[in-house]
Amino acid sequence: MHYITPDLCDAYPDLVQVVEPMFSNFGGRDSFGGQIVTLKCFEDNSLVREQAEQNGKGKVLVVDGGGSLRRALLGDMLAEKAARNGWEGMVIYGCVRDVDVLAQTDLGVQALASHPLKTDKRGLGDLNVIVSFGGVTFRPGEYVYADNNGIIVSPSPLEMPQ
């Protein structure tokens, strides 16, 4: 499905929260949305790998990487795995790498920046916890929508207006 966040904001002004503008689009999908699955991790993408291996149909992985600009939480191999497993996209409060390949991958990816260094793998992090960044709280089971205009969050699924 193709989402247009300004149209969703106009149609549901009392329902949506808008994430502060700090993210850029790195994925092959310029628009994506779905039910939120959250991760909280810092410079360790072990749990990102675990989730990329799960069925992600209709879901968006929201990764609170603490805003770190020192390591990339997502690269080409994990993005391709997530796309194969049906994930709609990922919102990463941190960095990504392999951006030329990410742009060709059928996955929505919004992140702060690119960084060539991979993370350590220590198995640390928390799955499906409430996370907050960009002035918005992301709750597992709620919904997130993203495009080149920005990222919005809703407690319930949204339909594109006609």
mmCIF file of the C-alpha atoms, coordinates in Angstrom:
data_MODEL
# 
_entry.id   MODEL 
# 
loop_
_atom_site.group_PDB 
_atom_site.id 
_atom_site.type_symbol 
_atom_site.label_atom_id 
_atom_site.label_alt_id 
_atom_site.label_comp_id 
_atom_site.label_asym_id 
_atom_site.label_entity_id 
_atom_site.label_seq_id 
_atom_site.pdbx_PDB_ins_code 
_atom_site.Cartn_x 
_atom_site.Cartn_y 
_atom_site.Cartn_z 
_atom_site.occupancy 
_atom_site.B_iso_or_equiv 
_atom_site.pdbx_formal_charge 
_atom_site.auth_seq_id 
_atom_site.auth_comp_id 
_atom_site.auth_asym_id 
_atom_site.auth_atom_id 
_atom_site.pdbx_PDB_model_num 
ATOM 1   C CA . MET A 1 1   ? 0.000   0.000   0.000  1.00 0.00 ? 1   MET A CA 1 
ATOM 2   C CA . HIS A 1 2   ? 1.189   3.510   -0.745 1.00 0.00 ? 2   HIS A CA 1 
ATOM 3   C CA . TYR A 1 3   ? 0.772   5.992   2.106  1.00 0.00 ? 3   TYR A CA 1 
ATOM 4   C CA . ILE A 1 4   ? 0.898   9.785   1.938  1.00 0.00 ? 4   ILE A CA 1 
ATOM 5   C CA . THR A 1 5   ? 1.506   11.132  5.438  1.00 0.00 ? 5   THR A CA 1 
ATOM 6   C CA . PRO A 1 6   ? 0.198   14.671  4.764  1.00 0.00 ? 6   PRO A CA 1 
ATOM 7   C CA . ASP A 1 7   ? -3.125  13.182  3.599  1.00 0.00 ? 7   ASP A CA 1 
ATOM 8   C CA . LEU A 1 8   ? -3.257  10.932  6.673  1.00 0.00 ? 8   LEU A CA 1 
ATOM 9   C CA . CYS A 1 9   ? -2.536  13.931  8.923  1.00 0.00 ? 9   CYS A CA 1 
ATOM 10  C CA . ASP A 1 10  ? -5.334  15.903  7.237  1.00 0.00 ? 10  ASP A CA 1 
ATOM 11  C CA . ALA A 1 11  ? -7.799  13.019  7.550  1.00 0.00 ? 11  ALA A CA 1 
ATOM 12  C CA . TYR A 1 12  ? -6.914  12.068  11.155 1.00 0.00 ? 12  TYR A CA 1 
ATOM 13  C CA . PRO A 1 13  ? -5.579  15.250  12.837 1.00 0.00 ? 13  PRO A CA 1 
ATOM 14  C CA . ASP A 1 14  ? -6.712  14.242  16.338 1.00 0.00 ? 14  ASP A CA 1 
ATOM 15  C CA . LEU A 1 15  ? -5.391  10.690  16.073 1.00 0.00 ? 15  LEU A CA 1 
ATOM 16  C CA . VAL A 1 16  ? -1.828  10.977  14.740 1.00 0.00 ? 16  VAL A CA 1 
ATOM 17  C CA . GLN A 1 17  ? 1.434   12.041  16.336 1.00 0.00 ? 17  GLN A CA 1 
ATOM 18  C CA . VAL A 1 18  ? 4.157   13.390  14.047 1.00 0.00 ? 18  VAL A CA 1 
ATOM 19  C CA . VAL A 1 19  ? 7.788   12.425  14.617 1.00 0.00 ? 19  VAL A CA 1 
ATOM 20  C CA . GLU A 1 20  ? 10.197  15.366  14.630 1.00 0.00 ? 20  GLU A CA 1 
ATOM 21  C CA . PRO A 1 21  ? 11.899  15.762  11.225 1.00 0.00 ? 21  PRO A CA 1 
ATOM 22  C CA . MET A 1 22  ? 15.265  14.074  11.638 1.00 0.00 ? 22  MET A CA 1 
ATOM 23  C CA . PHE A 1 23  ? 14.933  10.933  9.508  1.00 0.00 ? 23  PHE A CA 1 
ATOM 24  C CA . SER A 1 24  ? 15.918  10.231  5.915  1.00 0.00 ? 24  SER A CA 1 
ATOM 25  C CA . ASN A 1 25  ? 14.635  7.560   3.561  1.00 0.00 ? 25  ASN A CA 1 
ATOM 26  C CA . PHE A 1 26  ? 17.226  4.889   2.702  1.00 0.00 ? 26  PHE A CA 1 
ATOM 27  C CA . GLY A 1 27  ? 15.037  1.992   1.577  1.00 0.00 ? 27  GLY A CA 1 
ATOM 28  C CA . GLY A 1 28  ? 13.674  0.838   -1.742 1.00 0.00 ? 28  GLY A CA 1 
ATOM 29  C CA . ARG A 1 29  ? 10.116  1.709   -0.675 1.00 0.00 ? 29  ARG A CA 1 
ATOM 30  C CA . ASP A 1 30  ? 9.474   5.433   -0.400 1.00 0.00 ? 30  ASP A CA 1 
ATOM 31  C CA . SER A 1 31  ? 6.281   4.787   1.555  1.00 0.00 ? 31  SER A CA 1 
ATOM 32  C CA . PHE A 1 32  ? 5.439   2.124   4.129  1.00 0.00 ? 32  PHE A CA 1 
ATOM 33  C CA . GLY A 1 33  ? 3.322   1.469   7.163  1.00 0.00 ? 33  GLY A CA 1 
ATOM 34  C CA . GLY A 1 34  ? 2.141   -1.211  9.527  1.00 0.00 ? 34  GLY A CA 1 
ATOM 35  C CA . GLN A 1 35  ? 1.830   -2.496  13.047 1.00 0.00 ? 35  GLN A CA 1 
ATOM 36  C CA . ILE A 1 36  ? 4.696   -1.534  15.341 1.00 0.00 ? 36  ILE A CA 1 
ATOM 37  C CA . VAL A 1 37  ? 7.206   -4.037  16.711 1.00 0.00 ? 37  VAL A CA 1 
ATOM 38  C CA . THR A 1 38  ? 9.789   -2.282  18.890 1.00 0.00 ? 38  THR A CA 1 
ATOM 39  C CA . LEU A 1 39  ? 13.404  -2.920  19.789 1.00 0.00 ? 39  LEU A CA 1 
ATOM 40  C CA . LYS A 1 40  ? 15.632  -0.995  22.140 1.00 0.00 ? 40  LYS A CA 1 
ATOM 41  C CA . CYS A 1 41  ? 19.330  -1.582  21.580 1.00 0.00 ? 41  CYS A CA 1 
ATOM 42  C CA . PHE A 1 42  ? 22.539  0.440   21.588 1.00 0.00 ? 42  PHE A CA 1 
ATOM 43  C CA . GLU A 1 43  ? 25.295  -0.234  19.065 1.00 0.00 ? 43  GLU A CA 1 
ATOM 44  C CA . ASP A 1 44  ? 24.312  -3.930  18.980 1.00 0.00 ? 44  ASP A CA 1 
ATOM 45  C CA . ASN A 1 45  ? 22.035  -5.191  16.217 1.00 0.00 ? 45  ASN A CA 1 
ATOM 46  C CA . SER A 1 46  ? 21.663  -8.780  17.467 1.00 0.00 ? 46  SER A CA 1 
ATOM 47  C CA . LEU A 1 47  ? 17.935  -8.323  18.039 1.00 0.00 ? 47  LEU A CA 1 
ATOM 48  C CA . VAL A 1 48  ? 17.503  -6.584  14.676 1.00 0.00 ? 48  VAL A CA 1 
ATOM 49  C CA . ARG A 1 49  ? 18.897  -9.756  13.097 1.00 0.00 ? 49  ARG A CA 1 
ATOM 50  C CA . GLU A 1 50  ? 16.548  -11.955 15.159 1.00 0.00 ? 50  GLU A CA 1 
ATOM 51  C CA . GLN A 1 51  ? 13.498  -9.925  14.140 1.00 0.00 ? 51  GLN A CA 1 
ATOM 52  C CA . ALA A 1 52  ? 14.513  -9.771  10.455 1.00 0.00 ? 52  ALA A CA 1 
ATOM 53  C CA . GLU A 1 53  ? 14.321  -13.586 10.490 1.00 0.00 ? 53  GLU A CA 1 
ATOM 54  C CA . GLN A 1 54  ? 10.677  -13.506 11.697 1.00 0.00 ? 54  GLN A CA 1 
ATOM 55  C CA . ASN A 1 55  ? 7.544   -13.119 9.570  1.00 0.00 ? 55  ASN A CA 1 
ATOM 56  C CA . GLY A 1 56  ? 7.024   -9.361  9.320  1.00 0.00 ? 56  GLY A CA 1 
ATOM 57  C CA . LYS A 1 57  ? 3.937   -9.235  7.092  1.00 0.00 ? 57  LYS A CA 1 
ATOM 58  C CA . GLY A 1 58  ? 2.039   -6.033  7.888  1.00 0.00 ? 58  GLY A CA 1 
ATOM 59  C CA . LYS A 1 59  ? 4.634   -4.948  10.460 1.00 0.00 ? 59  LYS A CA 1 
ATOM 60  C CA . VAL A 1 60  ? 7.233   -2.214  10.858 1.00 0.00 ? 60  VAL A CA 1 
ATOM 61  C CA . LEU A 1 61  ? 10.263  -2.666  13.096 1.00 0.00 ? 61  LEU A CA 1 
ATOM 62  C CA . VAL A 1 62  ? 10.899  0.471   15.176 1.00 0.00 ? 62  VAL A CA 1 
ATOM 63  C CA . VAL A 1 63  ? 14.443  0.401   16.536 1.00 0.00 ? 63  VAL A CA 1 
ATOM 64  C CA . ASP A 1 64  ? 15.477  2.761   19.324 1.00 0.00 ? 64  ASP A CA 1 
ATOM 65  C CA . GLY A 1 65  ? 19.240  2.777   18.866 1.00 0.00 ? 65  GLY A CA 1 
ATOM 66  C CA . GLY A 1 66  ? 19.667  5.669   21.272 1.00 0.00 ? 66  GLY A CA 1 
ATOM 67  C CA . GLY A 1 67  ? 20.366  8.004   18.349 1.00 0.00 ? 67  GLY A CA 1 
ATOM 68  C CA . SER A 1 68  ? 23.909  6.650   18.072 1.00 0.00 ? 68  SER A CA 1 
ATOM 69  C CA . LEU A 1 69  ? 25.838  7.944   15.080 1.00 0.00 ? 69  LEU A CA 1 
ATOM 70  C CA . ARG A 1 70  ? 28.808  5.620   15.744 1.00 0.00 ? 70  ARG A CA 1 
ATOM 71  C CA . ARG A 1 71  ? 27.592  2.245   14.392 1.00 0.00 ? 71  ARG A CA 1 
ATOM 72  C CA . ALA A 1 72  ? 25.123  0.993   11.771 1.00 0.00 ? 72  ALA A CA 1 
ATOM 73  C CA . LEU A 1 73  ? 22.212  -1.058  13.107 1.00 0.00 ? 73  LEU A CA 1 
ATOM 74  C CA . LEU A 1 74  ? 21.104  -2.223  9.635  1.00 0.00 ? 74  LEU A CA 1 
ATOM 75  C CA . GLY A 1 75  ? 23.016  -3.249  6.529  1.00 0.00 ? 75  GLY A CA 1 
ATOM 76  C CA . ASP A 1 76  ? 22.272  -4.913  3.205  1.00 0.00 ? 76  ASP A CA 1 
ATOM 77  C CA . MET A 1 77  ? 22.135  -8.531  4.395  1.00 0.00 ? 77  MET A CA 1 
ATOM 78  C CA . LEU A 1 78  ? 19.663  -7.901  7.232  1.00 0.00 ? 78  LEU A CA 1 
ATOM 79  C CA . ALA A 1 79  ? 17.539  -5.625  5.043  1.00 0.00 ? 79  ALA A CA 1 
ATOM 80  C CA . GLU A 1 80  ? 17.332  -8.272  2.334  1.00 0.00 ? 80  GLU A CA 1 
ATOM 81  C CA . LYS A 1 81  ? 16.412  -10.900 4.945  1.00 0.00 ? 81  LYS A CA 1 
ATOM 82  C CA . ALA A 1 82  ? 13.680  -8.630  6.360  1.00 0.00 ? 82  ALA A CA 1 
ATOM 83  C CA . ALA A 1 83  ? 12.308  -7.978  2.854  1.00 0.00 ? 83  ALA A CA 1 
ATOM 84  C CA . ARG A 1 84  ? 12.213  -11.726 2.121  1.00 0.00 ? 84  ARG A CA 1 
ATOM 85  C CA . ASN A 1 85  ? 10.293  -12.260 5.367  1.00 0.00 ? 85  ASN A CA 1 
ATOM 86  C CA . GLY A 1 86  ? 7.633   -9.703  4.457  1.00 0.00 ? 86  GLY A CA 1 
ATOM 87  C CA . TRP A 1 87  ? 8.535   -6.761  6.702  1.00 0.00 ? 87  TRP A CA 1 
ATOM 88  C CA . GLU A 1 88  ? 6.989   -3.514  5.475  1.00 0.00 ? 88  GLU A CA 1 
ATOM 89  C CA . GLY A 1 89  ? 9.826   -1.376  6.785  1.00 0.00 ? 89  GLY A CA 1 
ATOM 90  C CA . MET A 1 90  ? 12.064  -0.219  9.601  1.00 0.00 ? 90  MET A CA 1 
ATOM 91  C CA . VAL A 1 91  ? 12.376  3.066   11.458 1.00 0.00 ? 91  VAL A CA 1 
ATOM 92  C CA . ILE A 1 92  ? 15.837  3.239   12.990 1.00 0.00 ? 92  ILE A CA 1 
ATOM 93  C CA . TYR A 1 93  ? 16.779  5.869   15.557 1.00 0.00 ? 93  TYR A CA 1 
ATOM 94  C CA . GLY A 1 94  ? 20.408  5.335   14.612 1.00 0.00 ? 94  GLY A CA 1 
ATOM 95  C CA . CYS A 1 95  ? 22.436  4.599   11.484 1.00 0.00 ? 95  CYS A CA 1 
ATOM 96  C CA . VAL A 1 96  ? 22.371  2.222   8.529  1.00 0.00 ? 96  VAL A CA 1 
ATOM 97  C CA . ARG A 1 97  ? 25.030  1.183   6.021  1.00 0.00 ? 97  ARG A CA 1 
ATOM 98  C CA . ASP A 1 98  ? 25.259  -0.294  2.515  1.00 0.00 ? 98  ASP A CA 1 
ATOM 99  C CA . VAL A 1 99  ? 22.934  2.507   1.430  1.00 0.00 ? 99  VAL A CA 1 
ATOM 100 C CA . ASP A 1 100 ? 23.217  1.838   -2.316 1.00 0.00 ? 100 ASP A CA 1 
ATOM 101 C CA . VAL A 1 101 ? 21.940  -1.711  -1.793 1.00 0.00 ? 101 VAL A CA 1 
ATOM 102 C CA . LEU A 1 102 ? 19.286  -0.572  0.722  1.00 0.00 ? 102 LEU A CA 1 
ATOM 103 C CA . ALA A 1 103 ? 17.892  1.759   -1.939 1.00 0.00 ? 103 ALA A CA 1 
ATOM 104 C CA . GLN A 1 104 ? 17.375  -1.281  -4.203 1.00 0.00 ? 104 GLN A CA 1 
ATOM 105 C CA . THR A 1 105 ? 15.812  -3.484  -1.496 1.00 0.00 ? 105 THR A CA 1 
ATOM 106 C CA . ASP A 1 106 ? 12.011  -3.879  -1.292 1.00 0.00 ? 106 ASP A CA 1 
ATOM 107 C CA . LEU A 1 107 ? 11.873  -2.549  2.257  1.00 0.00 ? 107 LEU A CA 1 
ATOM 108 C CA . GLY A 1 108 ? 11.055  0.842   3.699  1.00 0.00 ? 108 GLY A CA 1 
ATOM 109 C CA . VAL A 1 109 ? 13.965  2.178   5.755  1.00 0.00 ? 109 VAL A CA 1 
ATOM 110 C CA . GLN A 1 110 ? 14.025  5.478   7.612  1.00 0.00 ? 110 GLN A CA 1 
ATOM 111 C CA . ALA A 1 111 ? 17.113  6.275   9.700  1.00 0.00 ? 111 ALA A CA 1 
ATOM 112 C CA . LEU A 1 112 ? 19.150  9.205   11.007 1.00 0.00 ? 112 LEU A CA 1 
ATOM 113 C CA . ALA A 1 113 ? 22.245  8.759   8.835  1.00 0.00 ? 113 ALA A CA 1 
ATOM 114 C CA . SER A 1 114 ? 24.605  6.295   7.210  1.00 0.00 ? 114 SER A CA 1 
ATOM 115 C CA . HIS A 1 115 ? 27.752  4.963   8.849  1.00 0.00 ? 115 HIS A CA 1 
ATOM 116 C CA . PRO A 1 116 ? 30.092  2.287   7.459  1.00 0.00 ? 116 PRO A CA 1 
ATOM 117 C CA . LEU A 1 117 ? 30.947  0.565   10.767 1.00 0.00 ? 117 LEU A CA 1 
ATOM 118 C CA . LYS A 1 118 ? 28.932  -2.498  11.842 1.00 0.00 ? 118 LYS A CA 1 
ATOM 119 C CA . THR A 1 119 ? 27.854  -3.126  15.416 1.00 0.00 ? 119 THR A CA 1 
ATOM 120 C CA . ASP A 1 120 ? 29.185  -5.522  17.983 1.00 0.00 ? 120 ASP A CA 1 
ATOM 121 C CA . LYS A 1 121 ? 27.080  -8.648  18.506 1.00 0.00 ? 121 LYS A CA 1 
ATOM 122 C CA . ARG A 1 122 ? 26.536  -9.033  22.231 1.00 0.00 ? 122 ARG A CA 1 
ATOM 123 C CA . GLY A 1 123 ? 22.916  -10.189 22.204 1.00 0.00 ? 123 GLY A CA 1 
ATOM 124 C CA . LEU A 1 124 ? 21.810  -7.116  24.142 1.00 0.00 ? 124 LEU A CA 1 
ATOM 125 C CA . GLY A 1 125 ? 18.534  -5.291  23.784 1.00 0.00 ? 125 GLY A CA 1 
ATOM 126 C CA . ASP A 1 126 ? 14.842  -5.365  24.607 1.00 0.00 ? 126 ASP A CA 1 
ATOM 127 C CA . LEU A 1 127 ? 11.978  -6.524  22.375 1.00 0.00 ? 127 LEU A CA 1 
ATOM 128 C CA . ASN A 1 128 ? 8.480   -5.022  22.387 1.00 0.00 ? 128 ASN A CA 1 
ATOM 129 C CA . VAL A 1 129 ? 9.048   -2.349  24.998 1.00 0.00 ? 129 VAL A CA 1 
ATOM 130 C CA . ILE A 1 130 ? 7.654   1.182   24.796 1.00 0.00 ? 130 ILE A CA 1 
ATOM 131 C CA . VAL A 1 131 ? 10.244  3.492   23.223 1.00 0.00 ? 131 VAL A CA 1 
ATOM 132 C CA . SER A 1 132 ? 10.283  7.251   22.742 1.00 0.00 ? 132 SER A CA 1 
ATOM 133 C CA . PHE A 1 133 ? 12.265  9.447   20.370 1.00 0.00 ? 133 PHE A CA 1 
ATOM 134 C CA . GLY A 1 134 ? 11.572  12.317  18.025 1.00 0.00 ? 134 GLY A CA 1 
ATOM 135 C CA . GLY A 1 135 ? 8.913   13.661  20.390 1.00 0.00 ? 135 GLY A CA 1 
ATOM 136 C CA . VAL A 1 136 ? 6.729   10.549  19.952 1.00 0.00 ? 136 VAL A CA 1 
ATOM 137 C CA . THR A 1 137 ? 6.112   7.386   21.967 1.00 0.00 ? 137 THR A CA 1 
ATOM 138 C CA . PHE A 1 138 ? 6.036   4.125   20.001 1.00 0.00 ? 138 PHE A CA 1 
ATOM 139 C CA . ARG A 1 139 ? 3.965   1.351   21.551 1.00 0.00 ? 139 ARG A CA 1 
ATOM 140 C CA . PRO A 1 140 ? 4.058   -2.243  20.321 1.00 0.00 ? 140 PRO A CA 1 
ATOM 141 C CA . GLY A 1 141 ? 0.835   -3.034  18.498 1.00 0.00 ? 141 GLY A CA 1 
ATOM 142 C CA . GLU A 1 142 ? 0.116   0.554   17.449 1.00 0.00 ? 142 GLU A CA 1 
ATOM 143 C CA . TYR A 1 143 ? 0.746   1.756   13.883 1.00 0.00 ? 143 TYR A CA 1 
ATOM 144 C CA . VAL A 1 144 ? 3.421   3.760   12.112 1.00 0.00 ? 144 VAL A CA 1 
ATOM 145 C CA . TYR A 1 145 ? 3.361   5.272   8.616  1.00 0.00 ? 145 TYR A CA 1 
ATOM 146 C CA . ALA A 1 146 ? 6.308   6.825   6.784  1.00 0.00 ? 146 ALA A CA 1 
ATOM 147 C CA . ASP A 1 147 ? 7.074   8.477   3.477  1.00 0.00 ? 147 ASP A CA 1 
ATOM 148 C CA . ASN A 1 148 ? 9.395   11.194  2.201  1.00 0.00 ? 148 ASN A CA 1 
ATOM 149 C CA . ASN A 1 149 ? 7.309   13.783  4.073  1.00 0.00 ? 149 ASN A CA 1 
ATOM 150 C CA . GLY A 1 150 ? 7.848   12.262  7.502  1.00 0.00 ? 150 GLY A CA 1 
ATOM 151 C CA . ILE A 1 151 ? 6.781   9.634   10.006 1.00 0.00 ? 151 ILE A CA 1 
ATOM 152 C CA . ILE A 1 152 ? 3.496   9.485   11.921 1.00 0.00 ? 152 ILE A CA 1 
ATOM 153 C CA . VAL A 1 153 ? 2.133   7.208   14.647 1.00 0.00 ? 153 VAL A CA 1 
ATOM 154 C CA . SER A 1 154 ? -1.472  6.203   15.327 1.00 0.00 ? 154 SER A CA 1 
ATOM 155 C CA . PRO A 1 155 ? -3.017  4.035   18.052 1.00 0.00 ? 155 PRO A CA 1 
ATOM 156 C CA . SER A 1 156 ? -5.138  2.306   15.371 1.00 0.00 ? 156 SER A CA 1 
ATOM 157 C CA . PRO A 1 157 ? -4.760  1.453   11.676 1.00 0.00 ? 157 PRO A CA 1 
ATOM 158 C CA . LEU A 1 158 ? -5.414  4.281   9.206  1.00 0.00 ? 158 LEU A CA 1 
ATOM 159 C CA . GLU A 1 159 ? -7.011  4.102   5.763  1.00 0.00 ? 159 GLU A CA 1 
ATOM 160 C CA . MET A 1 160 ? -5.842  6.417   3.015  1.00 0.00 ? 160 MET A CA 1 
ATOM 161 C CA . PRO A 1 161 ? -8.609  8.971   2.281  1.00 0.00 ? 161 PRO A CA 1 
ATOM 162 C CA . GLN A 1 162 ? -10.278 8.705   -1.128 1.00 0.00 ? 162 GLN A CA 1 
# 
